[in-house]
Amino acid sequence: MPPTARELAVGPCMGALLLLAACTADDASGGDRPDGAPALEVTVVLDGLDHPWDVAQAPDGTLVVDERSGGLTAVRPDGEVVEVAADFGDLYADGETGLMGLVLDPGFDDSRRLYTCQGVEDDGGAEIQVIAWTVAEDWRSATRVADPVVGGIPANEATGRHGGCRLRFDPEGALLVGTGDNAVGSYPQDRAVLGGKVLRVDASTGAPWPGNPFATAPDASPLVWTYGHRNVQGLAVRPGTGQVFAAEQGTGRDDEVTLLSPGANGGYDPDGDDGGYDESVPMTDLDLPDAVPATWASGDPTIATSGATFLAGPQWGTYDGLLVVGVQKDTGLLALRVGADGGLVEQFRVPELEDVHGRLRSPQLGSDGALYVTTDNGDDEDVLLRVAPA
């Protein structure tokens, strides 16, 4: 059988491809690199994708990526591309909703367990669920084992708008789930509804994580960790700390990155007087109870922030510790340096990725210390990128 387009893109040796396809700032369009910053090599690991949403790297170096319309693909350390057989027969994929967040279990070596956040539909309608899978040793199949871990996250059945949905583990081992508000005005401030929230969950049982702030509140779901969000597209855990930052796509007024804390209110309240969805309101209204200010806000024009991750390790030089965020409207990668208190210290755009690969959906630091990035341009023209110091 002839190789597929994806196999041809990766080739028999990932290392050789990384050398041949390398791109540094000298031949990439974009802004100036900050003084003392490392030059970066950007390489295409996998192409022929369609709206890849998230990426994770196993301890053995295998990369796994999902696509919004359904499907998992693994790239082994030797460059072999493996289509992971998995049952997505009940997938609800419409508009912004489909197969979205992906994360590996912290004990993946022993459990072979990964988690997806995806739209699901049956005779009762559509919703968003977190589902656990076990992956075969050869990466050729994945089997549902907890279906769902978390259910009842609302989906916008009319348009698929504002579906979220990002998954990350925090340092305590809790599974964080960032959700969208479905463009329903009452959802962000209604703590009984799972839309427009960040949930904190025991991934082994689906139960609320011990100590969740609304565990005994009569008007709230015990799964809720923070509320008042519009559309949580990114969650990033700061290495060496318990800090969690959320990246949200905003209205025409602001995109935001916010340091979260238990029980915090993201401050979004689009519930119009007529019960509609009023997008003219601020992304963060500090007059609301427990509202917290954003660490960073785009202002107008917005840039459509997406996934987020921290760069970590001495190989990154002066980039070590940066929070990087995918940009989908003014395409590229936003870099933020934040202080210990979560305040903004510096911001700039990474020149090697500025307006080169189109919309960037999900940057994620790999277990090998490199940055992996999915693009989001559609029409089977998307790629998985590897970004590393030259």
Buried (B, 14 or more C-beta within 10 A) or exposed (E): EEEEEBBEBBBEEBEEBBEEBBBEBEEBEBEEBBEEBBBBBBBBBBBBBBBBBBBBBBEEBBBBBBBBBBBBBBBBBEBBBBBBEBEBEBBBBBBBBBBBBBBBBEEBEEBBBBBBBBBBBEEEEBBBBBBBBBBEEEBEBBBBEBBBBBBEBBBBBEBBBBBBBBBBBBBEEBBBBBBBBBBBBBBBBBBEBBBBBBBBBBBBEBBBBEEBBBBEBEEBBBBBBBBBBBBBBBBBBBBEEEBBBBBBBBBEBBBBBBBBBEBBBBBBBBBBEEEEBBBEBBBBBEEBEBBBEBBBBBEEEBBBBBBBBBBBBEBBEEBBBBBBBBBBBBBBBBBBBBEEEBEBEEBBBBBBBBBBBBBBBBBBBBBBBBBBBBBBBBEEEBBBBBBBBE
